[in-house]
């Protein structure tokens, strides 16, 4: 079992596959959130920005950023630590949802 993990851990092909799979999954969730936001907006324009619309907008943005981070993981890991805005945004996405919920 340990040998299998060592092979995966040292393989750039496995790591790229995992990162691109996560990129695809987050991009799918982001796209679904955008579709839901558009559907809700088309049906209920008169209500303005409701909690549900803001929730779907935040899902679209946060998961979209995560998809970009995983999709460009080679470039993201090479960036200087002071300019990792995407990483900071990703780390604070949960508190953003909490603040917007209350």
C-alpha positions in Angstrom: 0.0 0.0 0.0 2.8 2.4 0.8 4.6 1.7 -2.4 1.4 2.7 -4.4 1.2 6.0 -2.6 4.9 6.7 -3.1 4.4 6.1 -6.9 1.4 8.5 -7.0 3.1 11.1 -4.8 6.3 11.2 -7.0 4.4 11.1 -10.3 3.8 14.4 -12.0 1.3 12.7 -14.3 -0.8 11.5 -11.4 -0.6 14.9 -9.8 -1.5 16.7 -13.0 -4.4 14.3 -13.5 -5.7 14.9 -10.0 -5.4 18.7 -10.2 -7.1 18.8 -13.6 -9.9 16.5 -12.3 -10.4 19.0 -9.4 -10.3 21.8 -11.9 -13.1 20.2 -14.0 -15.2 19.4 -10.9 -15.0 23.0 -9.6 -15.6 24.4 -13.1 -18.7 22.2 -13.3 -20.0 23.4 -10.0 -19.3 27.0 -10.9 -21.1 26.6 -14.3 -24.1 25.1 -12.5 -24.2 28.0 -10.1 -24.1 30.5 -12.9 -26.9 28.7 -14.8 -29.0 28.7 -11.6 -28.3 32.4 -11.0 -29.4 33.2 -14.6 -32.6 31.0 -14.3 -33.6 32.6 -11.0 -32.9 36.1 -12.3 -35.0 35.5 -15.5 -38.0 34.4 -13.4 -37.7 36.9 -10.5 -36.3 40.2 -11.8 -38.7 42.2 -9.7 -37.2 41.0 -6.4 -33.7 42.4 -7.0 -30.7 40.7 -5.3 -32.1 38.0 -3.0 -30.1 35.8 -0.6 -30.5 32.9 -3.0 -29.1 35.0 -5.9 -26.2 36.2 -3.9 -25.5 32.6 -2.8 -25.3 31.4 -6.4 -23.2 34.3 -7.4 -20.7 33.6 -4.6 -20.7 29.9 -5.5 -19.9 30.9 -9.1 -17.1 33.2 -8.2 -15.5 31.0 -5.5 -15.6 27.7 -7.4 -14.5 29.5 -10.5 -11.4 30.8 -8.7 -10.7 27.3 -7.4 -11.1 25.9 -10.9 -8.6 28.4 -12.2 -6.1 27.7 -9.4 -6.2 24.0 -10.0 -6.2 24.4 -13.8 -3.0 26.6 -13.6 -1.4 24.8 -10.7 2.0 24.9 -12.2 2.0 28.7 -12.6 0.3 29.2 -9.2 2.9 27.1 -7.3 5.7 29.1 -8.9 4.3 32.5 -7.9 5.9 34.6 -5.2 4.0 34.1 -1.9 3.1 37.8 -1.6 1.1 37.7 -4.8 -1.1 34.7 -4.2 -4.3 36.6 -4.1 -6.2 33.5 -5.4 -5.0 31.4 -2.6 -6.0 34.0 0.0 -9.4 34.4 -1.7 -9.8 30.7 -1.7 -8.9 30.4 2.0 -11.4 33.1 3.0 -14.3 31.9 0.9 -16.0 30.1 3.8 -16.1 33.3 6.0 -17.4 35.3 3.1 -20.4 32.9 2.8 -20.9 33.1 6.6 -20.9 36.9 6.6 -23.3 37.1 3.7 -25.6 34.5 5.3 -26.2 36.6 8.4 
